[in-house]
Amino acid sequence: MAVRTLFAVALVWAIASAPSARGETAQPEPVVVDVVGLAAFPQDVPAEQARREALRDARRHAVMRAHVLLERAAEVQDMELRQERVRERSAGWIQGLEVRQAGPHMEGGRRYYRVEARATLRPLATLQAAEALALHRPDPWAPVVALRLADDREEDAAEGALRRLGDALEGCGVQVAAPSVPRPVLPIEITYSRTTTDAGLSLTIEWEASVNMEQGEPAQARPVLLRGRWSFSGREDPQQGWWQSLGATMAQDVYRLWAAPRWTTVRFERPDAEFAGHLARVMSRPARARVRMEEDHTVVASFPLTGNPLSAVQAMLEQEGIWERVELGEAELTELSFRCLPPSEVD
């Protein structure tokens, strides 16, 4: 409970202390780095696929170089190393990636696709109080994540690690969603690696999260926003405190990312003409909103949101008394879709 309270106080302080200039967000100074990305490029892999993987690798390197925190701790007893912990994490978003050179590359007798690029990055923006509180949303600051293993090797041990990490995150106020529940979540990919030798145990957990921050960014080019790696070595498994510290460190970045403005697209499928007009007017109210109506009266709105996007949209529609006229379909962190109900289907 103490950890959960600490996060709540920190988040409220961050919101309250930010200057409120017409609901806009403070823009940190950009960071520019030159990076290289590599991807395996055997003969049976299409060039476009290899290029995408190389670009993804370049983005990872860019975020790691521009925004990284490294901490190392060692415990020595009787002149002998008993255990060691290495913690590394980064958080930021890629504003632009300029490819300088790209193409096949041979190294060590293997064929790769190599990309040289210059990346422009920004730290996560500071949220402004006016934007955060404008919609009077219910419970927008409870982050929800979905943890997924990147590799199913050592599945039993990895699943156990995933449960311990989930418990640690929930102890910090971060909800861990079940895979089958349709709700906006921040997807986090977990890589688990464990080896045991005569020297002792070596355990490494890496995590990576990405989400679309800008309008019009293609899905295959989503910037890496959150990336970290924790390593442990010792004679015995890490104790509960190690997992709690890992969860607390990851939760700090999850809260920052959850509170960062990101472009969100909301679709209302096939309302009647009158209801479509009403929806279009309501969805035009957020700052920087872009709304269009398709031929079948489907309303598509895009605007920057913070916190839980479903909570925000629900609050907007409840204020108009029309929340019961829609039914949730798809629910992602940056994309929501609803089916509009005729009045005859509304209780």
Residue pairs with C-beta under 8 A, 6 or more apart in sequence:
3 171
3 172
3 173
3 244
3 248
4 171
4 172
4 173
7 172
7 173
7 251
7 252
7 255
8 173
10 255
11 141
11 255
11 259
14 126
14 127
14 259
15 127
15 129
15 132
15 133
15 259
16 129
18 26
18 126
18 127
18 128
18 129
19 26
19 128
20 128
20 129
20 130
21 128
21 130
22 130
22 287
23 128
23 130
23 131
23 134
23 287
24 128
24 131
24 287
25 125
25 126
25 127
25 128
25 131
25 261
26 125
26 126
26 128
27 122
27 125
28 122
28 123
28 124
28 125
28 126
29 122
30 95
30 120
30 121
30 122
31 66
31 67
31 92
31 120
31 121
31 122
31 123
32 118
32 119
32 120
32 121
33 62
33 65
33 66
33 118
33 119
33 121
34 100
34 116
34 117
34 118
34 119
35 58
35 61
35 62
35 65
35 116
35 117
35 118
35 119
36 58
36 61
36 114
36 115
36 116
36 117
37 54
37 55
37 56
37 57
37 58
37 59
37 60
37 61
37 114
37 115
37 117
38 54
38 57
38 105
38 112
38 113
38 114
38 115
39 50
39 51
39 52
39 53
39 54
39 56
39 57
39 112
39 113
40 50
40 53
40 110
40 111
40 112
40 113
41 47
41 50
41 104
41 105
41 111
41 112
41 113
42 111
43 111
47 104
47 113
50 112
50 113
51 102
51 113
51 115
52 220
53 113
54 102
54 112
54 113
54 114
54 115
55 97
55 99
55 115
55 117
55 221
56 224
57 115
58 97
58 115
58 117
58 119
59 94
59 97
59 119
59 223
59 224
60 208
60 224
60 227
62 94
62 97
62 117
62 119
62 121
62 224
63 90
63 91
63 92
63 94
63 121
63 223
63 224
63 225
63 227
64 90
64 227
66 90
66 92
66 119
66 121
67 90
67 91
67 92
67 121
67 123
68 88
68 89
68 90
69 87
69 88
69 89
69 90
70 86
70 87
70 88
71 86
71 87
71 88
72 84
72 85
72 86
72 87
73 84
73 85
74 81
74 83
74 84
74 85
75 81
75 82
75 83
75 84
75 234
76 82
81 233
82 234
82 235
83 232
83 233
83 234
83 235
83 238
84 231
84 232
84 233
84 234
85 230
85 231
85 232
85 238
85 242
86 229
86 230
86 231
86 232
87 228
87 229
87 230
87 245
87 246
87 249
88 228
88 229
88 230
89 226
89 227
89 228
89 229
89 249
89 250
89 253
90 226
90 227
90 228
91 123
91 124
91 225
91 226
91 253
91 256
91 257
92 121
92 122
92 123
92 124
92 225
93 121
93 122
93 124
93 213
93 223
93 225
93 260
94 119
94 120
94 121
94 223
94 224
95 120
95 121
95 122
95 214
96 119
96 120
97 117
97 118
97 119
97 120
97 221
98 117
98 118
98 119
98 120
99 115
99 116
99 117
100 116
100 117
100 118
101 114
101 115
101 116
102 113
102 114
102 115
102 116
103 113
103 114
104 111
104 112
104 113
104 114
105 111
105 112
105 113
105 114
106 112
124 225
124 256
124 257
124 260
125 260
125 261
127 259
127 260
127 261
127 306
131 261
131 287
131 306
132 140
132 259
132 306
132 307
134 286
135 286
135 312
135 315
135 316
136 315
137 307
137 308
137 311
137 312
137 314
137 315
138 311
138 314
138 315
139 308
139 311
140 306
140 307
140 308
140 311
140 312
141 255
141 258
141 259
141 307
141 308
142 173
142 174
142 175
142 308
143 173
143 174
143 175
143 186
143 251
143 254
143 255
143 257
143 258
144 174
144 175
144 176
144 177
144 183
144 184
144 185
144 186
144 308
145 169
145 174
145 175
145 176
145 177
145 185
145 186
145 187
145 188
145 209
145 254
146 176
146 177
146 179
146 185
146 186
146 187
146 188
147 162
147 165
147 166
147 176
147 188
147 190
148 187
148 188
148 189
148 190
149 155
149 158
149 159
149 162
149 189
149 190
149 191
149 192
150 189
150 190
150 191
151 158
151 191
151 192
152 158
154 192
154 194
157 192
157 194
158 190
158 192
161 190
161 192
161 205
162 190
162 192
164 243
165 190
165 205
165 243
165 246
165 247
165 250
166 176
167 243
167 247
168 243
168 244
168 246
168 247
168 248
169 176
169 247
169 250
169 251
169 254
170 176
171 244
171 247
172 247
172 248
172 251
173 251
174 247
174 251
174 254
174 255
177 183
177 185
182 328
182 330
182 331
183 310
183 331
184 308
184 309
184 310
184 331
184 332
184 333
184 336
185 332
185 333
186 209
186 211
186 254
186 257
186 258
186 333
187 209
187 210
188 207
188 208
188 209
188 226
188 250
188 254
189 207
189 208
189 209
190 205
190 206
190 207
191 204
191 205
191 206
191 207
191 208
192 204
192 205
193 203
193 204
193 205
193 206
194 201
194 202
194 203
194 204
195 201
195 202
196 202
200 233
200 234
200 235
201 232
201 233
201 234
201 235
201 236
201 237
202 231
202 232
202 233
203 231
203 232
203 233
203 237
203 238
204 229
204 230
204 231
204 232
205 229
205 230
205 246
206 227
206 228
206 229
206 230
207 226
207 227
207 228
207 229
207 250
208 224
208 226
208 227
209 224
209 225
209 226
209 227
209 254
209 257
210 222
210 223
210 224
210 225
210 226
211 222
211 225
211 257
211 262
211 333
211 334
212 219
212 222
212 262
212 263
212 334
213 223
213 225
213 260
213 261
213 262
213 263
214 263
215 263
215 290
215 302
217 223
217 263
225 257
226 253
226 254
226 257
228 249
228 250
228 253
230 246
230 249
232 238
232 242
258 306
258 307
259 306
259 307
260 306
261 304
261 305
261 306
262 304
262 305
262 306
262 333
262 334
263 302
263 303
263 304
263 334
264 302
264 303
264 304
264 305
264 309
264 333
264 334
264 335
264 336
265 300
265 301
265 302
265 334
265 335
265 336
266 283
266 300
266 301
266 302
266 309
266 313
266 335
266 336
266 337
266 338
267 298
267 299
267 300
267 335
267 336
267 337
267 338
268 276
268 279
268 298
268 299
268 300
268 326
268 337
268 338
268 340
269 298
269 329
269 337
269 338
269 339
269 340
270 296
270 297
270 298
270 339
270 340
271 279
271 297
271 298
271 299
271 340
272 297
272 340
272 342
273 297
275 322
275 325
275 340
276 293
276 297
276 298
276 299
278 320
278 322
279 299
279 322
279 340
280 291
280 293
280 299
280 301
282 316
282 317
282 320
282 322
283 289
283 291
283 299
283 301
283 303
283 316
284 291
284 301
285 316
286 303
286 304
286 305
286 316
287 303
287 304
288 303
288 304
289 301
289 302
289 303
290 301
290 302
290 303
291 299
291 300
291 301
291 302
292 299
292 300
293 299
293 300
294 300
305 312
309 333
309 334
309 336
310 328
310 331
310 336
313 336
314 323
317 323
317 325
317 326
324 341
324 346
324 347
325 340
325 341
325 343
325 346
326 338
326 339
326 340
326 341
327 338
327 339
327 340
327 341
328 336
328 337
328 338
329 337
329 338
329 339
330 336
330 337
331 337
